[in-house]
Amino acid sequence: MDTLVAVHCVKSDIFQEGLSARIYENASENIMKMMFLESTFLQV
């Protein structure tokens, strides 16, 4: 039983890390897009 709980905790930790990593990737991607749009807008 204890091993099952430990495995579940590890799995949820990995899931949380993957989720936050994906959110961070999306956020940085959006920031890059915004910066790109701003630079093209300023060039016009």
N, CA, C and O atoms as a Maestro MAE file, in Angstrom:
{
 s_m_m2io_version
 :::
 2.0.0
}

f_m_ct {
 s_m_title
 :::
 protein
 m_atom[176] {
  # First column is atom index #
  i_m_mmod_type
  r_m_x_coord
  r_m_y_coord
  r_m_z_coord
  i_m_residue_number
  s_m_chain_name
  s_m_pdb_residue_name
  s_m_pdb_atom_name
  i_m_atomic_number
  :::
  1 25 0.835 -1.208 0.000 1 A "MET " " N  " 7
  2 3 0.000 0.000 0.000 1 A "MET " " CA " 6
  3 2 0.867 1.255 0.000 1 A "MET " " C  " 6
  4 15 0.607 2.192 -0.754 1 A "MET " " O  " 8
  5 25 1.893 1.272 0.841 2 A "ASP " " N  " 7
  6 3 2.777 2.437 0.914 2 A "ASP " " CA " 6
  7 2 3.467 2.691 -0.421 2 A "ASP " " C  " 6
  8 15 3.624 3.835 -0.845 2 A "ASP " " O  " 8
  9 25 3.878 1.599 -1.080 3 A "THR " " N  " 7
  10 3 4.563 1.760 -2.367 3 A "THR " " CA " 6
  11 2 3.618 2.365 -3.393 3 A "THR " " C  " 6
  12 15 4.031 3.190 -4.207 3 A "THR " " O  " 8
  13 25 2.347 1.957 -3.358 4 A "LEU " " N  " 7
  14 3 1.361 2.513 -4.288 4 A "LEU " " CA " 6
  15 2 1.211 4.010 -4.068 4 A "LEU " " C  " 6
  16 15 1.159 4.782 -5.026 4 A "LEU " " O  " 8
  17 25 1.141 4.414 -2.820 5 A "VAL " " N  " 7
  18 3 1.005 5.838 -2.493 5 A "VAL " " CA " 6
  19 2 2.234 6.594 -2.971 5 A "VAL " " C  " 6
  20 15 2.118 7.681 -3.536 5 A "VAL " " O  " 8
  21 25 3.416 6.019 -2.746 6 A "ALA " " N  " 7
  22 3 4.656 6.664 -3.168 6 A "ALA " " CA " 6
  23 2 4.687 6.821 -4.684 6 A "ALA " " C  " 6
  24 15 5.043 7.884 -5.193 6 A "ALA " " O  " 8
  25 25 4.315 5.769 -5.402 7 A "VAL " " N  " 7
  26 3 4.294 5.824 -6.868 7 A "VAL " " CA " 6
  27 2 3.301 6.884 -7.332 7 A "VAL " " C  " 6
  28 15 3.578 7.636 -8.267 7 A "VAL " " O  " 8
  29 25 2.150 6.939 -6.679 8 A "HIS " " N  " 7
  30 3 1.133 7.932 -7.047 8 A "HIS " " CA " 6
  31 2 1.673 9.346 -6.832 8 A "HIS " " C  " 6
  32 15 1.466 10.223 -7.670 8 A "HIS " " O  " 8
  33 25 2.360 9.568 -5.719 9 A "CYS " " N  " 7
  34 3 2.927 10.888 -5.423 9 A "CYS " " CA " 6
  35 2 3.959 11.265 -6.473 9 A "CYS " " C  " 6
  36 15 3.965 12.396 -6.959 9 A "CYS " " O  " 8
  37 25 4.832 10.330 -6.828 10 A "VAL " " N  " 7
  38 3 5.861 10.596 -7.828 10 A "VAL " " CA " 6
  39 2 5.211 10.911 -9.167 10 A "VAL " " C  " 6
  40 15 5.620 11.841 -9.863 10 A "VAL " " O  " 8
  41 25 4.194 10.130 -9.522 11 A "LYS " " N  " 7
  42 3 3.505 10.360 -10.801 11 A "LYS " " CA " 6
  43 2 2.867 11.743 -10.827 11 A "LYS " " C  " 6
  44 15 2.965 12.450 -11.829 11 A "LYS " " O  " 8
  45 25 2.218 12.134 -9.742 12 A "SER " " N  " 7
  46 3 1.563 13.443 -9.703 12 A "SER " " CA " 6
  47 2 2.610 14.554 -9.757 12 A "SER " " C  " 6
  48 15 2.374 15.593 -10.373 12 A "SER " " O  " 8
  49 25 3.771 14.345 -9.113 13 A "ASP " " N  " 7
  50 3 4.855 15.331 -9.175 13 A "ASP " " CA " 6
  51 2 5.320 15.505 -10.611 13 A "ASP " " C  " 6
  52 15 5.482 16.629 -11.088 13 A "ASP " " O  " 8
  53 25 5.534 14.383 -11.303 14 A "ILE " " N  " 7
  54 3 5.989 14.428 -12.697 14 A "ILE " " CA " 6
  55 2 4.933 15.113 -13.556 14 A "ILE " " C  " 6
  56 15 5.261 15.911 -14.434 14 A "ILE " " O  " 8
  57 25 3.668 14.802 -13.300 15 A "PHE " " N  " 7
  58 3 2.573 15.415 -14.056 15 A "PHE " " CA " 6
  59 2 2.551 16.922 -13.833 15 A "PHE " " C  " 6
  60 15 2.399 17.695 -14.779 15 A "PHE " " O  " 8
  61 25 2.703 17.334 -12.577 16 A "GLN " " N  " 7
  62 3 2.713 18.764 -12.246 16 A "GLN " " CA " 6
  63 2 3.880 19.459 -12.937 16 A "GLN " " C  " 6
  64 15 3.718 20.548 -13.489 16 A "GLN " " O  " 8
  65 25 5.053 18.835 -12.909 17 A "GLU " " N  " 7
  66 3 6.228 19.425 -13.554 17 A "GLU " " CA " 6
  67 2 6.002 19.557 -15.052 17 A "GLU " " C  " 6
  68 15 6.317 20.591 -15.641 17 A "GLU " " O  " 8
  69 25 5.459 18.520 -15.667 18 A "GLY " " N  " 7
  70 3 5.192 18.552 -17.097 18 A "GLY " " CA " 6
  71 2 4.173 19.621 -17.439 18 A "GLY " " C  " 6
  72 15 4.292 20.307 -18.454 18 A "GLY " " O  " 8
  73 25 3.163 19.759 -16.577 19 A "LEU " " N  " 7
  74 3 2.117 20.754 -16.803 19 A "LEU " " CA " 6
  75 2 2.696 22.158 -16.724 19 A "LEU " " C  " 6
  76 15 2.445 22.981 -17.605 19 A "LEU " " O  " 8
  77 25 3.466 22.441 -15.683 20 A "SER " " N  " 7
  78 3 4.041 23.778 -15.529 20 A "SER " " CA " 6
  79 2 5.038 24.060 -16.642 20 A "SER " " C  " 6
  80 15 5.147 25.197 -17.101 20 A "SER " " O  " 8
  81 25 5.768 23.036 -17.084 21 A "ALA " " N  " 7
  82 3 6.719 23.217 -18.181 21 A "ALA " " CA " 6
  83 2 5.975 23.577 -19.459 21 A "ALA " " C  " 6
  84 15 6.411 24.447 -20.213 21 A "ALA " " O  " 8
  85 25 4.852 22.909 -19.701 22 A "ARG " " N  " 7
  86 3 4.063 23.182 -20.902 22 A "ARG " " CA " 6
  87 2 3.486 24.596 -20.838 22 A "ARG " " C  " 6
  88 15 3.485 25.313 -21.838 22 A "ARG " " O  " 8
  89 25 2.998 24.996 -19.665 23 A "ILE " " N  " 7
  90 3 2.449 26.352 -19.490 23 A "ILE " " CA " 6
  91 2 3.549 27.376 -19.734 23 A "ILE " " C  " 6
  92 15 3.321 28.396 -20.386 23 A "ILE " " O  " 8
  93 25 4.750 27.104 -19.208 24 A "TYR " " N  " 7
  94 3 5.878 28.027 -19.388 24 A "TYR " " CA " 6
  95 2 6.248 28.131 -20.860 24 A "TYR " " C  " 6
  96 15 6.521 29.221 -21.362 24 A "TYR " " O  " 8
  97 25 6.255 26.992 -21.553 25 A "GLU " " N  " 7
  98 3 6.576 26.995 -22.987 25 A "GLU " " CA " 6
  99 2 5.556 27.819 -23.757 25 A "GLU " " C  " 6
  100 15 5.923 28.630 -24.608 25 A "GLU " " O  " 8
  101 25 4.278 27.614 -23.463 26 A "ASN " " N  " 7
  102 3 3.226 28.373 -24.140 26 A "ASN " " CA " 6
  103 2 3.363 29.858 -23.855 26 A "ASN " " C  " 6
  104 15 3.212 30.681 -24.757 26 A "ASN " " O  " 8
  105 25 3.648 30.207 -22.602 27 A "ALA " " N  " 7
  106 3 3.776 31.613 -22.224 27 A "ALA " " CA " 6
  107 2 4.949 32.255 -22.952 27 A "ALA " " C  " 6
  108 15 4.814 33.351 -23.497 27 A "ALA " " O  " 8
  109 25 6.101 31.585 -22.967 28 A "SER " " N  " 7
  110 3 7.271 32.157 -23.635 28 A "SER " " CA " 6
  111 2 7.034 32.252 -25.139 28 A "SER " " C  " 6
  112 15 7.513 33.182 -25.788 28 A "SER " " O  " 8
  113 25 6.296 31.291 -25.692 29 A "GLU " " N  " 7
  114 3 5.979 31.324 -27.120 29 A "GLU " " CA " 6
  115 2 5.102 32.538 -27.426 29 A "GLU " " C  " 6
  116 15 5.319 33.243 -28.412 29 A "GLU " " O  " 8
  117 25 4.116 32.768 -26.572 30 A "ASN " " N  " 7
  118 3 3.228 33.920 -26.754 30 A "ASN " " CA " 6
  119 2 4.002 35.221 -26.631 30 A "ASN " " C  " 6
  120 15 3.764 36.160 -27.392 30 A "ASN " " O  " 8
  121 25 4.931 35.286 -25.677 31 A "ILE " " N  " 7
  122 3 5.746 36.493 -25.500 31 A "ILE " " CA " 6
  123 2 6.587 36.729 -26.748 31 A "ILE " " C  " 6
  124 15 6.713 37.863 -27.211 31 A "ILE " " O  " 8
  125 25 7.163 35.661 -27.292 32 A "MET " " N  " 7
  126 3 7.968 35.792 -28.508 32 A "MET " " CA " 6
  127 2 7.101 36.314 -29.653 32 A "MET " " C  " 6
  128 15 7.527 37.188 -30.408 32 A "MET " " O  " 8
  129 25 5.890 35.781 -29.782 33 A "LYS " " N  " 7
  130 3 4.976 36.236 -30.836 33 A "LYS " " CA " 6
  131 2 4.647 37.714 -30.653 33 A "LYS " " C  " 6
  132 15 4.649 38.478 -31.618 33 A "LYS " " O  " 8
  133 25 4.368 38.111 -29.419 34 A "MET " " N  " 7
  134 3 4.033 39.508 -29.141 34 A "MET " " CA " 6
  135 2 5.209 40.417 -29.482 34 A "MET " " C  " 6
  136 15 5.027 41.473 -30.086 34 A "MET " " O  " 8
  137 25 6.413 40.006 -29.095 35 A "MET " " N  " 7
  138 3 7.602 40.804 -29.387 35 A "MET " " CA " 6
  139 2 7.810 40.905 -30.894 35 A "MET " " C  " 6
  140 15 8.163 41.965 -31.411 35 A "MET " " O  " 8
  141 25 7.588 39.796 -31.590 36 A "PHE " " N  " 7
  142 3 7.748 39.783 -33.046 36 A "PHE " " CA " 6
  143 2 6.735 40.722 -33.693 36 A "PHE " " C  " 6
  144 15 7.078 41.502 -34.582 36 A "PHE " " O  " 8
  145 25 5.480 40.639 -33.238 37 A "LEU " " N  " 7
  146 3 4.435 41.509 -33.782 37 A "LEU " " CA " 6
  147 2 4.753 42.966 -33.488 37 A "LEU " " C  " 6
  148 15 4.561 43.825 -34.348 37 A "LEU " " O  " 8
  149 25 5.234 43.255 -32.292 38 A "GLU " " N  " 7
  150 3 5.578 44.626 -31.924 38 A "GLU " " CA " 6
  151 2 6.694 45.153 -32.805 38 A "GLU " " C  " 6
  152 15 6.628 46.286 -33.284 38 A "GLU " " O  " 8
  153 25 7.716 44.343 -33.023 39 A "SER " " N  " 7
  154 3 8.850 44.796 -33.837 39 A "SER " " CA " 6
  155 2 8.412 45.044 -35.279 39 A "SER " " C  " 6
  156 15 8.854 46.013 -35.897 39 A "SER " " O  " 8
  157 25 7.555 44.189 -35.820 40 A "THR " " N  " 7
  158 3 7.086 44.399 -37.194 40 A "THR " " CA " 6
  159 2 6.187 45.628 -37.252 40 A "THR " " C  " 6
  160 15 6.197 46.368 -38.235 40 A "THR " " O  " 8
  161 25 5.412 45.840 -36.194 41 A "PHE " " N  " 7
  162 3 4.514 47.000 -36.149 41 A "PHE " " CA " 6
  163 2 5.327 48.298 -36.084 41 A "PHE " " C  " 6
  164 15 4.972 49.291 -36.721 41 A "PHE " " O  " 8
  165 25 6.409 48.284 -35.316 42 A "LEU " " N  " 7
  166 3 7.245 49.480 -35.179 42 A "LEU " " CA " 6
  167 2 7.985 49.783 -36.469 42 A "LEU " " C  " 6
  168 15 8.271 50.945 -36.759 42 A "LEU " " O  " 8
  169 25 8.300 48.758 -37.247 43 A "GLN " " N  " 7
  170 3 9.047 48.958 -38.493 43 A "GLN " " CA " 6
  171 2 8.192 49.646 -39.550 43 A "GLN " " C  " 6
  172 15 8.722 50.338 -40.419 43 A "GLN " " O  " 8
  173 25 6.880 49.463 -39.483 44 A "VAL " " N  " 7
  174 3 5.994 50.039 -40.512 44 A "VAL " " CA " 6
  175 2 5.999 51.563 -40.419 44 A "VAL " " C  " 6
  176 15 5.318 52.231 -41.197 44 A "VAL " " O  " 8
  :::
 }
 m_bond[175] {
  # First column is bond index #
  i_m_from
  i_m_to
  i_m_order
  :::
  1 1 2 1
  2 2 3 1
  3 3 4 2
  4 3 5 1
  5 5 6 1
  6 6 7 1
  7 7 8 2
  8 7 9 1
  9 9 10 1
  10 10 11 1
  11 11 12 2
  12 11 13 1
  13 13 14 1
  14 14 15 1
  15 15 16 2
  16 15 17 1
  17 17 18 1
  18 18 19 1
  19 19 20 2
  20 19 21 1
  21 21 22 1
  22 22 23 1
  23 23 24 2
  24 23 25 1
  25 25 26 1
  26 26 27 1
  27 27 28 2
  28 27 29 1
  29 29 30 1
  30 30 31 1
  31 31 32 2
  32 31 33 1
  33 33 34 1
  34 34 35 1
  35 35 36 2
  36 35 37 1
  37 37 38 1
  38 38 39 1
  39 39 40 2
  40 39 41 1
  41 41 42 1
  42 42 43 1
  43 43 44 2
  44 43 45 1
  45 45 46 1
  46 46 47 1
  47 47 48 2
  48 47 49 1
  49 49 50 1
  50 50 51 1
  51 51 52 2
  52 51 53 1
  53 53 54 1
  54 54 55 1
  55 55 56 2
  56 55 57 1
  57 57 58 1
  58 58 59 1
  59 59 60 2
  60 59 61 1
  61 61 62 1
  62 62 63 1
  63 63 64 2
  64 63 65 1
  65 65 66 1
  66 66 67 1
  67 67 68 2
  68 67 69 1
  69 69 70 1
  70 70 71 1
  71 71 72 2
  72 71 73 1
  73 73 74 1
  74 74 75 1
  75 75 76 2
  76 75 77 1
  77 77 78 1
  78 78 79 1
  79 79 80 2
  80 79 81 1
  81 81 82 1
  82 82 83 1
  83 83 84 2
  84 83 85 1
  85 85 86 1
  86 86 87 1
  87 87 88 2
  88 87 89 1
  89 89 90 1
  90 90 91 1
  91 91 92 2
  92 91 93 1
  93 93 94 1
  94 94 95 1
  95 95 96 2
  96 95 97 1
  97 97 98 1
  98 98 99 1
  99 99 100 2
  100 99 101 1
  101 101 102 1
  102 102 103 1
  103 103 104 2
  104 103 105 1
  105 105 106 1
  106 106 107 1
  107 107 108 2
  108 107 109 1
  109 109 110 1
  110 110 111 1
  111 111 112 2
  112 111 113 1
  113 113 114 1
  114 114 115 1
  115 115 116 2
  116 115 117 1
  117 117 118 1
  118 118 119 1
  119 119 120 2
  120 119 121 1
  121 121 122 1
  122 122 123 1
  123 123 124 2
  124 123 125 1
  125 125 126 1
  126 126 127 1
  127 127 128 2
  128 127 129 1
  129 129 130 1
  130 130 131 1
  131 131 132 2
  132 131 133 1
  133 133 134 1
  134 134 135 1
  135 135 136 2
  136 135 137 1
  137 137 138 1
  138 138 139 1
  139 139 140 2
  140 139 141 1
  141 141 142 1
  142 142 143 1
  143 143 144 2
  144 143 145 1
  145 145 146 1
  146 146 147 1
  147 147 148 2
  148 147 149 1
  149 149 150 1
  150 150 151 1
  151 151 152 2
  152 151 153 1
  153 153 154 1
  154 154 155 1
  155 155 156 2
  156 155 157 1
  157 157 158 1
  158 158 159 1
  159 159 160 2
  160 159 161 1
  161 161 162 1
  162 162 163 1
  163 163 164 2
  164 163 165 1
  165 165 166 1
  166 166 167 1
  167 167 168 2
  168 167 169 1
  169 169 170 1
  170 170 171 1
  171 171 172 2
  172 171 173 1
  173 173 174 1
  174 174 175 1
  175 175 176 2
  :::
 }
}
